[in-house]
Amino acid sequence: MNMVLSLTGFTLVAGALLGWVNQITAEPIAEANAKTLSNAIAVVVPGFDNDPVAEKKTIVVNGVSYVIYPATKKKDKLKFKIDPSKNDTVKETVGVLKIKEDTVALEKDINNNETVIPHVDVEVNENVEFIGAAVETSANGFGGNLTVLVGFDPDGNIIDYSLLSHAETPGLGSKAADWFKKGNKGDITGKNPGEKALTVSKDGGDIDAITASTITSRAFLLAVNNAYKVYKNQNVDAANGATKVSAQEVAAEPTDSVCVEAETTVENK
C-alpha cells in the first residue's frame, strides 16, 4: 500500500514538474521558431516590406499543409515643392533634411547662425508591388519528414530556399541544407519548375543528387516542385501525400481569400 502511495505521489510530482517545464519553455520555443521562420523568409524572398507571416495562406490537402507567405513592397511616388514663404529657422546647424528617397539641402544663414529649413509640401502615392512568395512544403525523405521553404519571384523562378527541418542522416542527406544553393553542385536557383520539373540526373533530370543520398534528393525536389504548383495554382503531386488542389491565384492577389476544391481547406491568418 505504501509502495502504491509512494509511486502515485512520485507520478503526480513528476507530472507537475513536466507541466511546469513545458509551460515556461513553450513561449521561448515559439519565439525562437517564429524568428527562424522570419529570417528564412527574408533569405528566400528578400526585399519585402510587408509582414508575410501575418498575410500567410495555408492550404491543407488531405492533411498535408502548404503555407504561402506573400511578399510585397511599397513603391513610393513623391511629389514635393519648396515654398520659401513658409520656411522655418532653428538656432543650430542641422545638416540635411531627408524626405523619403529625396534630399533637400538646408541653407545656413552665417550672420545669425540660423539654419533655414525649407518648407516642403509632400504628396505620397503608395502602390504595392508583388515581388514573390515563400512557400512552405514537405515530403518524406530517407529519415522522415523534410520541410522546405522555397522562395519564388512573380514568374515562378526560384530565388532561394531554406531547409526548415529534417531527420536525414548527418553528413549525407543533411547536406540538402546547402547542396542545392546557388553556386553549389545541385544549384536550383534561377530555375523554373513550371518550364521543367526538377528531377535528379539519375531520373533523367538536370539536377545532381546529393552523393549517396538519392532518396533525400528526390524528396527535396518533390517538395520544391509541389511548392511551385501550389504557388502557381496547379495540381500537387500525389506522391507527397496530397491529391488534386485547385486554388485561386494568390500571386496576383496576395491579400484575397483563396478558394479550393471540396477536399481541401484554406486558412487565412
N, C-alpha and C positions, 0 to 999 in steps of 0.2 A: 504493500500500500504506500509506504514512504517512498519507495522507488518510483512508483507511478506519479505521485505528487511532485517529486523532485524533477522528473522528466517533463511533466506538464509545465511546471514553473520555468524550467530552463527554456522550453519551447516558446512560452509566452514572452520571456525576456528577449530571447534571440529574435523573435518576430518583431517585437517593438523596436529593437535596435536596427534591424534591417530597414524597417519602415522609416525610421528617423534618418538613417543614412541616405536612403533613396530621396527623401523629401529635401534634404539640404543640398544634395548633389544634382537634382533634376534641373533646377534653374541654370546653374553654371554650365551644365552639359548642353542644354538647349541653346544658351547664348553662344557657346563655342561652335555648335553645329551651324547656327544662323550666320555667324561670322565667316565660317568656312565656305558656306554656300554663297554668301555675298561676294567674297573675294574671288571665288571660282567664276561667278557670272561676269565680274569685271575683267577677268582674264580672257574668257571665251568670246565675249562680245563687248569690247571696250568702247568708251566714248559716249555712253548714255548719261542723261542727267535726270531720268525719272527713277522710280522705285520698282524695278522688275518683280521683286518678291511680292509687293503689295498688289501688283496687277496680274499676277500669275493666273493661268488657266490650267486646271487639272482635268485630264481626260482619262477616265477609267474604262478599260475594255476587258470584260471578263476577269476582273480582279487585278489586271495589270495597269499601273498608273503611268501616265505620260504627263509631265508638267512643262508647260511653256511659259517662259519668262520673257515677255516682250520688252525690247529696248528702244527707247525713243530719245530724241534730242531736240531741244527748242532752238529754232532759228530766230534770232532777234534782229529785227529790222529797225534801225534807228533813224529818226529824222530830228535834227536839232538846229536851233538858230541862237545866236548870241545877241542879246539885247542890252547895249551899253547903258541905256537909261535906267536899267534895273540892277546894275552892278552893286555888289556888296563889298565892304572892305573889312580887313582884320589887321591887328597891330603886329602881326608876325608873318614871316615868310612860310607859306605852306607848300611851296613847291609846285606840284602838278595836280590838277583835278582830273580824275579819271571817271568817265561815264561810259559804262559798258565797255565796248571794244574801241571806242574813240577817245582821244585825249585832247583836252583843251588846255593850252598853256596859260599860266597866270602871269599877269603883268604887275611888276613891283614898282611902286612909287618911291623913288630914292629919297625925296625931300622929307617925307614924314614917316618913312619906314613902314608904310602900309602896303598890304598886298591886295590888289584888286581881283576879286573873284567874279569872273564873267557870269552873268545870269543866263542860264541856258534852258530853253524850253525843249523838253524831250518827249518824243512820241514813240512808243514801242509797240510794234506789231509782232505778236508771237505766233509762229507756225510750228507745229510739231512734225518732225521728220522721223519716220520709222527707219531705224538703222539695222534691224535684225532681231534675233531672239536666241535665247539659250534654251535648249530642250533637254529635260532630264528623262532618261530612259534606262532600261536594264535588260539583261539577258543572262542566261545560265552559262557560266564559264566552267572551267575544269574543276574548280574547288567550290563553286557555289554561285550565288548571285553576284553580278558585276554591274554596278551602277555608273553611268556615264552622263556627263553634262556636255552637250555639243553646242557650239555657237555657230549660227548661220547668218550670212548677210541677207539683204532682201531678195537676192536672186537665188538663194539656196546654196551658195558656195560656203564651204567650211572655213570658219575663221580660226578656230582653235577648239580644244576640248579639255576636260578635266575628269580624271577618274576619281569619282567621289568615294566609292567604297568597293571592296572586292575581297575574295577569300582565295586568291590564286597563290600558287607556290612561290615563295620568296626566291628571287634570283631567276625565275623563269617567267611564269605568267604575270607576275607582279610588274614586269618590265613594261606592261601595257600603259603604265602611267606616263611613260616618256617615249616609248618606241614609235608611236605614230605622230609625234610632234614635228613641227617644222624643222627641216634640216636633218632629221633622223632617218634611219633606213626605211621605215614604214610610213613616212610622211603622208598624211591625208589632207593637210591644209591646202586650201585653194581648190580642192576637188568638189565636184557637184554630184551627189548621189543620184540626182534626177537625170543626169546625162548618161551615167553608167553606174550601176550598183557597185559598191565597194566589196570586193572579194579578194581572198588571198591568191597568190600566183599558183599555188597547188590546185586551186579550183578553177583555174583559167582566168583569174583576175590580174590586176596590176599592182596589188599591194603585197609587199614582202611580209610574211608572217614572222612572229617572234620566234627566234630559234628554239626548237624543241617545245614550242607551245602553240601548236596549230589550233587546238580546241579553243584556247583562250582568245586567239586572234580572230577566229571565226565568230565567236560570241561578241567580241568587241565591235567588229564591223557590222554584225547584225543589229546591234544596239544603235549604231550610228545611222545605218540605213533606215531603221524604223523611226528614229528621231526626225530624219528628213521627211519621211512620209507623213508623220503627224503634223509637222511644220507646214507642209505643202498640201495637206488635205488629200492624202492618198491612202491606199489600203495597206494596213500594217501586216507584216509577215507573221503568219500563224505559228511559225517555229519559235516565236518568242512568247508563246502562251496567249497570244491575242488573236482575235478574228478581225473581220472587216470593220473599219471605222470610217465614218464619213462626217467630217467636221467642217463648219463654216470657216472660210479663210481668215485665220487670225492674224496673218501677217499684214494684211491691208487695213484691218480694223482691230488693233490690239486691245481696245477697251470695250469692244462689243461682246455680248454673250455668245457662247458657242453652242451650236445645235448639232447633235449627233444622232445616230440611229438608236433604235429602242434598246439594243443590247448594251449600250454604253451610257455612262453618266458623266456629267461635266460639273465641276465645281469652280465658281469664280470667287477668289479670295483676295 
